């Protein structure tokens, strides 16, 4: 994935998430009667989102994808550290 800075793709992922969030939670499940009710609904939505399957990352939940990423990054960092310095 190529990172874009300062063009139309810069905030595309965040904009898509917020659009879905507003459509799926705020508009479809409202009206909200209290801030506490909305706060609980937001926490539940984030939990559901992080545990649902996403096609763009190989049909795995974001929480699992992130965990795998950091496990591999940690292994890679350890491997880099075990290589002796040439200096």
C-alpha positions as CSV (number, residue, x, y, z in Angstrom):
1,X,0.0,0.0,0.0
2,X,1.4,3.4,-1.0
3,X,0.9,6.2,1.5
4,X,-0.5,9.3,0.1
5,X,0.1,12.7,1.7
6,X,-1.7,15.8,0.8
7,X,-3.9,14.4,-2.0
8,X,-7.4,13.0,-2.2
9,X,-6.3,9.6,-0.8
10,X,-4.7,11.0,2.3
11,X,-7.7,10.7,4.6
12,X,-9.7,8.2,2.5
13,X,-9.7,5.3,5.0
14,X,-10.7,7.6,7.9
15,X,-13.5,9.2,5.8
16,X,-14.9,5.8,4.8
17,X,-14.9,4.6,8.4
18,X,-16.6,7.7,9.7
19,X,-19.2,7.6,6.9
20,X,-20.0,3.9,7.8
21,X,-20.0,4.8,11.5
22,X,-22.5,7.6,11.0
23,X,-24.8,5.6,8.7
24,X,-24.7,2.3,10.6
25,X,-24.8,3.6,14.1
26,X,-25.8,7.2,14.5
27,X,-28.5,7.4,11.9
28,X,-29.8,3.8,11.9
29,X,-29.9,3.2,15.7
30,X,-30.8,6.7,17.0
31,X,-32.3,8.9,18.3
32,X,-30.2,8.9,21.4
33,X,-31.7,9.9,24.7
34,X,-28.5,10.5,26.7
35,X,-24.7,10.9,26.2
36,X,-24.1,7.7,28.3
37,X,-26.4,5.7,25.9
38,X,-24.5,6.9,22.9
39,X,-21.1,6.3,24.6
40,X,-22.0,2.7,25.2
41,X,-23.3,2.2,21.7
42,X,-20.1,3.7,20.3
43,X,-18.0,1.3,22.4
44,X,-20.1,-1.7,21.2
45,X,-19.8,-0.5,17.6
46,X,-16.0,-0.2,17.8
47,X,-15.8,-3.7,19.4
48,X,-18.0,-5.2,16.7
49,X,-16.0,-3.4,13.9
50,X,-12.7,-4.7,15.3
51,X,-14.0,-8.3,15.4
52,X,-15.8,-8.4,12.1
53,X,-14.2,-9.7,8.9
54,X,-12.7,-7.2,6.4
55,X,-12.0,-8.1,2.8
56,X,-9.3,-5.5,2.3
57,X,-7.1,-7.2,4.8
58,X,-7.6,-10.8,3.8
59,X,-11.0,-11.5,5.4
60,X,-9.7,-11.3,9.0
61,X,-10.8,-9.0,11.8
62,X,-8.7,-5.8,12.3
63,X,-7.8,-6.9,15.8
64,X,-6.4,-10.2,14.5
65,X,-4.6,-8.4,11.6
66,X,-3.0,-5.9,14.0
67,X,-1.9,-8.7,16.4
68,X,-0.3,-10.6,13.6
69,X,1.4,-7.5,12.3
70,X,3.0,-6.7,15.7
71,X,4.0,-10.3,16.2
72,X,5.8,-10.4,12.9
73,X,7.3,-7.0,13.5
74,X,8.6,-8.1,16.9
75,X,10.2,-11.2,15.4
76,X,11.7,-9.1,12.6
77,X,13.1,-6.7,15.1
78,X,14.7,-9.5,17.1
79,X,16.2,-11.0,14.0
80,X,17.7,-7.6,13.1
81,X,19.1,-7.3,16.6
82,X,20.8,-10.7,16.4
83,X,22.7,-9.7,13.3
84,X,26.2,-8.6,14.3
85,X,27.3,-5.1,13.6
86,X,29.8,-4.5,10.8
87,X,31.3,-1.5,12.7
